[in-house]
Structures are given as C-alpha cells and as structure tokens.
C-alpha cells in the first residue's frame, strides 16, 4: 500500500494534481468508458497511470465533485476523434497485451457492427444527403446493413428516382464480398463519420448521455442537478439525448394511455406537430375517435409553429414520461433497445 493509501480518505479535490484528478475520473468511469484514453498521448497515459497507482482512497463526495467538473468541461469542449489503431497503441502503454487484445476485440465486436450501429444513430436527412452522391449499388449495400426502420427513413429522404434505383438494386442484390464491405466501411469511416464527428457539436454531449444513462435514477438526478448549476444548456442537452421524444414510440399501449392522461392537451398538440407521422398515429390510435378528431383539428388550426416551441413541448413530455417511469407507472425502453418488450 502507498503512503497515501494509509492515510484517511481525500475529501478535498483541490488538493489533487491534474494527473490525480484525471486518475479519479477514469477510475470512477471504469472499464466501460476506456475510449477516453484515446484523447491522451503516451506520456500523459504514463503520468496518469502513476498517479492512479498511488492515489489511495478518495471520498465519494470528492469523486462526485470531480465528475461534475469533468462533465461541465467536456460538454463545453470540442469533439474528439480516435481510431482502433490509436486506441490499441495507447492502451498498450497501460495494460498487459492480453488485456488490450481482449478489450479491442470487445470494442470491435463482430465485423461491421460498430459502423452500422453508428450509422443507425445518424439523422436520416444527414445520411441521405451524403448517400445521394454515391453509386446506387453502394447505397443499396449500406441500407441493407442498417435497421429497416432507419433505411426506410433514409430512402424517403433521398430523391425519388434515385431512391427507386436503390430499391431495385437491393431487390437484385447478391451476397456482398467481404473485401467490398470492408472498403465501404472504411470509406464511410474516413469520408463521412470522421467529418461528422469534426463538425458536430453534439458528440461530447452524446458520450456524456451514454454515461448518464448508466447511472441509477438518483445518481442521474444528482449529477444533472449539479451540472445545471454550472452549465444549464449542457445539462438540458444531455438530458434530451438520454431519451428523446421519438423514443416514446417504444411505449406499450398501456404506457401511452398513462402518458396521455398526464400531459397537457395543448402541449401534446404542439409536441405532435413536429413528430413523425408514425408516432403521431400511435398517439391518435390510443385516443377515442372523438378525442383524436379534436386533437387533429387543434393541430390544423394551430398553423405554423416555432421549432423552439415544439422542442420545448417535446422535452416536457419526455420529462413527464421519465417521471412516470421513476414511479413505476410506465416502462421506458433504453436507448439501445435492450429494454423493449416483446409480445
């Protein structure tokens, strides 16, 4: 045990050096978030590792304060971009070779999984804008690898003639050679995903939303509350990314009806004004015919509405849904879909 480890727990995070603070954050986040190591160079990794090995005990209050500081700083910063090769090289400086190899295999997963999952999280309009300049056969391969719901939205966003050509290619498509699939993946990674990461200001918030999703509800509320005091905008963006309005489509009929009883009807009309047709119909189908008819008429007479007002109404509904879920009155599916119910 180090000399520090024999002392009482550290309660004042201001006593810690920069590397020691980094070590606390990395220890608190654990192995699930090792991608953060990608932002460090080799010397920094060694310095943080040395601090980590001699850190000793840090109180939970000090850890919480440092994590909030970390979230606030990262949310306001730019995006970071790494690669499998860079990650493997950096992790090799702080982990045994067999652990690095096992971790990299876990990150890579089955061939192609990571890239296609990422594409599934890209807005359909953004993806369609990129794919419309590709060969129809390439687009056919890409759309065959993503979830059918997302492929449908992308096709709808493409120019009609081009989309139809892609559909015809998909109908006639034979198994794709591994080499061709690898080349398409590499092109997407270097020409599309890397540019998207550099231009998007939401990447760091999305990463933090993933981390916050792993918290239990009490911890989540505590950290969101603390972050709001330092950076309210970042806290709101992270909260919205953790569970977005369209995710309400994963509610079962009972959950939809419970939510309908709990939200203001004017707020619902405004929120649905900016929703997808599928989600709108899902809510209408869980109302009485008369109530649905009145809601449709209200939305029609509403006329043009500001996007900001729609966003606020949708975020308010999401918060109501989360409050109901916290009380056990409805069940929300997780961001990855693992919590969806199968009947």
N, C-alpha and C positions, 0 to 999 in steps of 0.2 A: 504493500500500500504506500502511496506517495505521502510526503509530509502534509500536503494539503488535505488528502483524504482522511487523515487522522483528526483534523480539526472539525469544528461544528459546521453545519451546512452554510453555504454562502447565501446570504439573504439580500445583499445589496449588489445588483448587477453592475453598478457604476464602478465597482472595484475590479471588474474583469477587463482584460485587454481585448483588443479586436479579435485576435485568433481564438481567445477563450469564449467570447460571445458567439462566434461562428460555431465553435465546437458544441456549445449548449444547444443552439438551434438545430444543428444536424443530428445530435443525439435525440432531441425531442421528436423530430420528424421521423426518425427511424429509417429502416431499410426500404420502406415503400417509396421513399422520395429521394433515392440516390441520384437522380438526374441532376440535382442541384450541384453535385460535384463538378458537372460539366463547365460551370462558369469560373472554376478555379484553375490556375496554372499549376505546374508540378511543384514549384517552391511553396505556393500557398497551401497546397494539399499537405505537404510535409509539415508546414508550420501549424496548421490546424490539427493535424493528427497528433503532433507532440503535445499541443495544448489539451486535446481530448484525453490523452493517456494520463495526464497528471491533474486533471480537473478536480476530482473529488466530488463531494455532494453539493448540489445546488438546490435551494428550496423551490417548492412548486410555485410560489409567488414570484420569485425572481425569474424562473423559466417562463411564466406567463407574460411577464413584462417584456422580456427579450423577444418572445414570439410576436407580440403585438407590434413591437418596434420593427421587427423583420418584415411583417406583413405590410405595415404602413410604408416602409421604404421600398419594398419590391413593387407594390401596387402603383407607386408613382414613377417607377423607372421604366426603362425601355424593355423590349423583348430580348430574349437570349435564344441562341440557336446552337444546337450541338449535332453530333453525328454518332453513329455506333462506334466508329473507329476512334474518335476523340474520347468518347466516354470510356471505352475499354482501356485506352492508353492511360488516362488519368486515374481510373480505379486501380490499375495495376500498381500504382505508386503507394497505395494504402491497404491493399488486400492481397491475400495469398492467391496465386494463379488459379487454383481450382475454384476458389470462391468467385473470382472475377468471371471465369468461364461460365459457371452456373448462373450467375446473375445476368450476364449478357444473353444467355440462352432464354432466360425468363423474360427479358425485355424484348428480345426479337420475337419470341413466340413462333407459331407456325409461319412458314414463308408467306409474306404478303399481308399478314393480319394487321400489323401496326399501321401501314399506309392506308389500307382500305377503311380501317376504323377512323383514321384522321379525316379522310375524305367524307365520311358519313357525318362528320361534325361541321363541315364547311357549308355555309349558306348556299342554297341551291342556285341563286342568281349569280353568286360569285363563281361557283364551279362551272355553271353553264357559260358564263362569259369567257372563261378560259377554254373550255372544250369546243366552243363553236369554231375555233380556229384550227382544230385538229382534224385529222382524217376521220371519216365516219367509222371506219373499222376500229381505230384506236378508241374512239368514244364508246363503241359497242362493247369493247373489252372492259373498259372502265366501269360502265353502267352494269355490266354483268357481275362485277365483283362487289358492288355496294348493295346495301339493303334495297329491296324492291320499292319500298315507300319513298326512299330518297331518290332512287333512279327515276321514279315517276315524276317527282317534283322538278328534277333537272330537265327531263325531256319536255315538260310543259313550259320550261323557261327558255328552251332553245328555239331558233327559227323553225317554223313548222315543216318546211320542205327538208331542211337538214335533219330535224328530229325523225321524220318519217324514214329517211335514208338510214339513219342509225338503227331504227327499229327493224328494217329489212335485213341489215347486217347481223343483228342479234338473232333473228329468226334462222338465218342460214349459218350461224357461227358454229365452227367445229372446235374441239378442244385446243386451247392455246398452248403452244410450246413454252416450256419453262424459260428459255432464253428470251423469248419475245416479252413474256410477262415481266421478267426481271428488268428488261430495258424500259418498258413502260413505267414501272415503279420508280426506276432511277430518274427518268425524265420528270415524273411528277414531283419527286422529292427535290430535285435541283432547280427545276424551272418554275414550279408552282408553289409547293409547300414552303420552300425557303423564302421566296418573295412574299408570300402571305404572312409568314412569321415576322419578316422585317417591317412590313407595312402595317401590320395590325397592332393596335394599342391595347387589345384585349387579352393577348396571350398570357401576360403575368397574372391578370385577374382570373383567367380560366384555370391556371395552375393552382392559384390560391383557393378557387372554388372547389377544386378536386380535393384539396387538403381539408377544407372546412367540411366537406361532405363526409369525411371520415370521422369527424367529431361526433360525440353524442350531443343531444339537443341542448343540454345545459351548458356544455363547454362551448358549443357553437354560439349560443346566445351571449355568453360572457365575452367571447372574443369579438363578436360583431359589435357588441355594445362598447367595448373598449376602443375598437378601431373607429367607430363613428365619432368618438370624441376627438380623434386626431385627423381623420380624413373621411368625412361623411360620404362623399361621392364614391370613393373606392369601396366603402362598406356596402353601399347600395348596389354597386355593380357586381360585387362578389355575391351578394345575396340573390340577385336576379339570375346570375349564371348558375347558381346551385340548383335551381328548379325554375324553369321558365314556363310561361303561360301555356305554350303548346303541349307541355308535358301533362297538362290536365287531361289530355286525350287518353291517358293510361288509367284514368279512374274507372272503376266499375260503375254500373248504373246506380247502385245504392249510394256510392260516393258522390256522383254527380248530383243526385237529388238532395243529398245533405248539403252540398255546397250551394245549390240554388236557393235553399231555404235560409242561407246565412249571409248572402250578399245583397247589396242594394240593387234594385232592378235597373235604375239609371246607370249605375256603374257597370252592371253586366252588359247593357246595351252598348255602352261606349267601348268596353273591352272586346266584345264580339265584332264590333265594327271593323277592327283591324286584325281579326283572326282568320285562319284558313277556313275554307268552305267546309272541310270535313269536321273541324272542331265546332264550328257554328251549328252544323246539323246535329252533332252529337248532343249539344245542349238543348236544341229545339226538340229532339226526339224524346227527351226526358221531361218535357213540359206537357201540360194539357194542350189540346189543339187551340183552345181559345187563348191561353197564355202565350203560346208560340206565335199566334197570329198578331196579337197585340205587340209582342216584342219586335217582330219583323216590321210592323207599321211604325213603331217608335224609331227604329234604326233608319228607316227610309226618310222619315220626316226630319231626322237629325241633320241631314245634309252633310257637307264636308266638315271634317273634324281635324283638329291638330294632332299630329303624330305624338307629340309630347303628352297630350291629354290621354290618348289611347294607351301609351306606355304606362302612365301612372295608374290608370284603371286596371290594367292587366297585372301590374306589380302588386296592387292592393288585393286583387283576387287571389294571387299566388300566396300572399301572406295569410289571407283568411284560410286557404287550404292547408297551409303548414300549421297554423294554429289548431285547426280541426284534427290534423294528423297527430299533433302533440297530445291532444286529449283522447286519442284513440277512436275518434268518431269516423274517420276515413283512413284509407291506406294509400300512401303515395308511392309510386314506383320510383326506384332510384334512377340516377342519370344514365347508368349503363344498361338499364332494363332488366337487371337481375331480379328485381323485386316484382316484376309484372306477374299478374295472376293468370293462370291457365285453367280453363274450364273444360 
